Amino acid sequence: QVQLVESGGGLVQPGGSLRLSCAASGSIFSINAMGWYRQAPGKQRELVATITSGGSTNYADSVKGRFTISRDNAKNTVYLQMYSLKPEDTAVYYCNAAVVAGRYEYEYWGQGTQVTVSS
């Protein structure tokens, strides 16, 4: 079994910054893509950013230039550095990982961490 544990959420004023972390643990051979998704009240979960094991990144248009995704493969950890936060960034942020176990790849989700941008 694999667990993803997120941390770093909280309340921040507009224009502020936060850094989210997500550490994977358990029966892990390797991890392919990792990513961050978010879900605001009354809305569907949406992609924020993804990063491959080789470091290639992809961002939602709404966060390009403000958010940076990175990962530490040795620690099985993915980060999301968020700058210039806006009220519309308020959501529960979920970590996602494609974990390789044997010949198969399994998708795991974290429990979510709340990010609230408000004055």
N, C-alpha and C positions, 0 to 999 in steps of 0.2 A: 504494500500500500504506500501511497505517496501523499504527503501533506504539503500544502502551500500556505504559508503564514505571512500575511501582510502587516505592515506597520507604517506609521508616519502620517496618517490622516489627522484632520483636526479642523479648527476654525481659523480662518485667515481673512484679513481685510483685502478688498480689491486692490490689485497691484502687487500683492505679496507673493511669497514663494513657499513651496512645500516640497519635500522629497519623500516619495513613497518607496518602500522596500518590500520585496517578496522573496522569501527563502523557501526553497523546496528541500524536503527531507524524506527519507524512506528508501524504498527499493528502487534506486535510480542507477541505470547503466550510463545513460547520457540523456541530455535534453536537446531537442531540436528547437523549434521556435518557442519564444516566450513573449508574452504581451500583456498589455493593460487594456481593460474595457471599463466602461462606466454606465451607470443607469441612474437617470434622474427620476424623480417622482412622476408617475404617469407616462413615462416614456420607455421605449424599448432599450435594451442594452446595446451599446454601440462601441465600435472599436476606437481606441485612443491611439495606440502605437504598438508595433510589434518589432521584434528583433530576432534574427536567425542566430544559429550557433556561430556562424562566421562573422556576425556583426552587422549584417545588412539590416537597415531599418525602414519602417514604413509608418507614416503618421496620417491621422485624420486631418483634413484641411483646416478644421477649426482650431487645431493646436499647433500647427506648423509654425516654427519660429519662436514658440513659447515653451514647449515641452521638449525634453530630451530623454530618450530611453537608452539604457545601457545595461550591461550584465557582466557578472563575474562568474565565468564558467567553473572555476575552481571551487567556488562557494555555492554553486547552483542558485544564484541570487540575481534577480532583475530589479532595476531601479527605474523610477520615473521622477525626473527633476522637473518641477513645474514653476515657471516664472510668469509674471504679469497676469496673475490669476484674475478671472472675471466671475461675476455672480453666476453666469451661465455654465461655469465649470463645476458648480455644486452638483454632487452626485455621490453614489457609492461606487468606489473604484475596485474592480476585481482583477486579480492576477490570473493569468492563464499560462499553462505550460504543456507542451507536447513531449511526453516522457517516453524514452525508449526502454523497453523491458523485453529482453530476448529478441525475438524477431518482430515484435509488434510495437506500435506506438499508441499511447493512451493519452487522452486529454484530461487535464485536471484543472480545477478552479479553486481559488482561495475563497475565504468566507466574506471578503469585502471589507473595505475601510472607508469611513465617511469623510468626505471633503466638503466643507461648507465655506463658501466665499461670501462674506457679508460684512457690512460696516456696522 
